[in-house]
Every structure is written in C-alpha cells, then in structure tokens.
Amino acid sequence: MADDLAGCSHLSLLPLDTAQLLGQSQTPEDGALAVFGGTVRRFNNGKEVRAINYSVYAPVAERQLAEIERGAIQKCGARLCLVRHRLGDLLIGDLSVLVVVRAEHRAEAFAAARYAIEAVKHTVPIWKREEYSDGTHSFVMGCELHEEHHG
C-alpha cells in the first residue's frame, strides 16, 4: 500500500501529527481555529473493538479530500481547511482522521470543520474493517451514521 500513497498529501500510514498540521495552518489574518480529531473507540454497536484497518483507493480519495477542503472554504467561509486520514492498522485511541480549519470568526470555522468531517464520512472511498475482541470482523461503511449522532 505504501507505493500507492506516493505523492499523497492527505493520506498517511504514519501517525497523524497534530502539531505539524497546526503549524502548517498558521495565518495572521484568522481569529478562529477549529480542530476535529476522530479516534478509534473501544465499542461500536455493542461490540468490543480490538483494532481497525483503514484501506483506500488513493487516487480518488486524494482528489475527493482536496475537493472537501475547497468546499469547506467556498461554502462555509473558512480561509483554510486541511484534512488528513490515517490508513492501515490502528489501535484503540489512535487518531484516524484530523481536520484543521482557520477562519476569521468561530462560526465559519466550526461550520467548515463540520462540513469537512461529514463529507469525509459520506463521500471518500476509505474502507474501515473493524476487528472485534471475539475474533470476528466486519466492514463498516462511512455513511452508516445514525441521524441521532449528528445533533
């Protein structure tokens, strides 16, 4: 999979570096910073999760992640949006996705961060294979989100 990621700036087999992304996003014009990080949680749908494996179709995912960043800027009024997603095997507590948004004001920053993570979950071809403590596994679709979790 590492060869498939050559030239990819949004996808990483290595741990996501929050400090590096925050530094990269620094702008003197903006008064608002919104950060969203998604981590691997221990339980999902009543089953104990041991690990998650994320796989991807990199050419399409890269293009869509760049489009999501542009969309957050154009639709929500943010000045900058950076989205990064981790791939490969992740353990409980590992950071799997990171969204960093800079905007002049907080309303735009929060809106852009929300827009970006929802778009990632619903449109990017990243597959999530959950490994459970009982030895079973299943693939979870990104848009298998229940409406009550969006409130």
C-alpha atoms as one frame of an Amber mdcrd trajectory, in Angstrom:
protein
   0.000   0.000   0.000   2.901   2.390   0.630   3.660   2.555  -3.112   0.039
   3.523  -3.771   0.456   6.558  -1.492   3.399   8.134  -3.326   2.509  11.778
  -3.846  -0.481  11.654  -1.480  -0.654  14.568   0.925  -3.985  13.753   2.605
  -3.360  10.077   3.423  -0.766   8.554   5.731   0.366   5.193   7.038   2.180
   7.067   9.824   0.536   8.625  12.899  -1.081  11.985  12.164   0.954  14.906
  13.506  -1.453  17.422  15.023   1.270  19.916  15.987   2.754  19.874  12.493
  -0.642  20.460  10.871  -1.451  23.285  13.287   1.870  24.948  12.463   1.309
  24.476   8.744  -2.097  26.154   9.009  -0.979  29.247  10.949  -2.214  32.530
   9.453  -2.073  36.026  10.976  -5.440  37.048   9.500  -7.546  34.463  11.301
  -9.022  34.683  14.763 -10.580  31.221  14.808  -9.148  27.736  14.810 -11.348
  24.623  14.798  -9.838  21.168  15.106 -11.656  17.861  14.840  -9.934  14.582
  15.535 -11.519  11.171  15.187 -10.067   8.338  17.254 -10.596   4.592  17.357
 -13.069   3.826  20.137 -13.359   0.634  22.175 -17.031  -0.180  21.490 -19.120
   0.110  18.326 -22.706  -1.108  18.012 -22.381  -3.113  21.217 -19.228  -4.982
  20.162 -15.784  -4.558  21.682 -13.349  -3.325  19.039  -9.734  -4.534  19.196
  -8.400  -2.662  16.146  -9.412  -1.058  12.860  -7.837  -1.362   9.448  -8.395
   1.505   7.018  -7.832   0.887   3.316  -8.348   3.244   0.416  -8.473   3.779
  -3.305  -5.831   6.512  -3.092  -6.214   8.366  -6.432  -9.918   9.018  -5.887
  -9.578   9.634  -2.138  -6.839  12.233  -2.661  -8.944  14.093  -5.209 -12.059
  13.988  -3.022 -10.218  15.122   0.108  -8.830  18.117  -1.808 -12.363  18.892
  -3.052 -13.675  18.704   0.519 -11.032  21.199   1.650 -12.024  23.576  -1.166
 -15.709  23.077  -0.371 -15.204  23.968   3.292 -13.554  27.197   2.201 -16.069
  28.117  -0.501 -19.296  27.009   1.219 -18.512  27.893   4.835 -16.291  30.944
   4.535 -13.180  29.409   6.078  -9.813  30.709   4.941  -8.042  27.349   5.184
  -9.064  23.716   5.669  -6.699  20.753   5.971  -7.928  17.155   6.130  -5.708
  14.155   6.842  -6.689  10.481   7.175  -4.650   7.633   8.552  -4.526   4.250
   6.842  -3.502   0.754   7.862  -3.890  -0.884  11.265  -4.928   1.367  14.146
  -5.454   0.512  17.802  -7.885   1.875  20.370  -7.190   5.567  20.961  -5.233
   6.089  17.734  -6.045   9.234  15.752  -7.653   8.191  12.460  -8.757  11.495
  10.952  -7.788  15.115  11.537  -9.492  18.291  10.307  -7.895  21.698  10.911
  -9.768  24.851   9.915  -8.754  28.502  10.105 -11.279  31.297   9.637 -11.759
  34.904  10.563 -14.538  34.011  13.043 -15.591  30.919  15.016 -18.941  30.371
  13.269 -17.228  29.834   9.925 -14.512  27.671  11.489 -16.991  25.365  13.242
 -19.211  25.130  10.149 -16.268  24.281   7.911 -14.938  21.612  10.285 -18.390
  20.007  10.482 -18.811  20.186   6.705 -15.400  18.579   6.155 -15.785  15.622
   8.519 -19.311  14.841   7.319 -18.134  14.943   3.696 -15.205  12.638   4.513
 -17.516  10.117   6.177 -20.057  10.153   3.352 -18.042  10.515   0.139 -14.419
   9.390   0.374 -13.622   5.767  -0.640 -11.940   4.758   2.615 -12.923   1.333
   3.919 -12.996   0.570   7.625 -12.571  -3.040   8.767 -13.275  -3.459  12.476
 -11.583  -6.329  14.298 -13.507  -7.416  17.403 -12.258  -8.927  20.644 -14.268
 -12.106  19.954 -12.164 -12.779  16.824 -14.787 -11.669  14.300 -14.596  -8.673
  11.985 -16.820  -6.568   9.731 -16.554  -3.748   7.244 -18.245  -0.527   8.314
 -19.409   1.956   5.700 -18.661   5.626   6.368 -22.258   6.638   5.811 -23.555
   4.086   8.317 -24.077   7.019  10.643 -27.278   7.217  12.593 -29.073  10.545
  12.399 -29.170  10.935  16.190 -25.348  11.104  16.190 -25.411  14.286  14.093
 -27.305  16.512  16.531
